[in-house]
């Protein structure tokens, strides 16, 4: 909870809410009252009050053991698209940083 509060404090621009799915570790983004896999599909919070309310709602869901570690992160609009500000979130949005022939993306390649 302290980590999430610190993250919210440092974020001054547009924000999004992220967490990980407990079952498989997938990165998730908040969309209304649900979670989606794509950054592009997630909600952008344009004010601190709305962002904080979304974070509080996500924290209230932790007891269901479906998500872990929800937190807010800063995003910017660049050429009409939402982009994370911090490198960590850029990497998380792009998917796992493993060789493309291993991990979840391996099914896209044929030996």
Secondary structure, 3 states (H helix, E strand, C coil): CHHHHHHHHHCCCEEEEEEEECCCCCEEEEECCEEECCHHHCCCECCHHHHHHHHHHHHHCHHHCCEEEEEEEEEEEECCEEEECCHHHHHHHHCCCCCCCCHHHHHHCCC
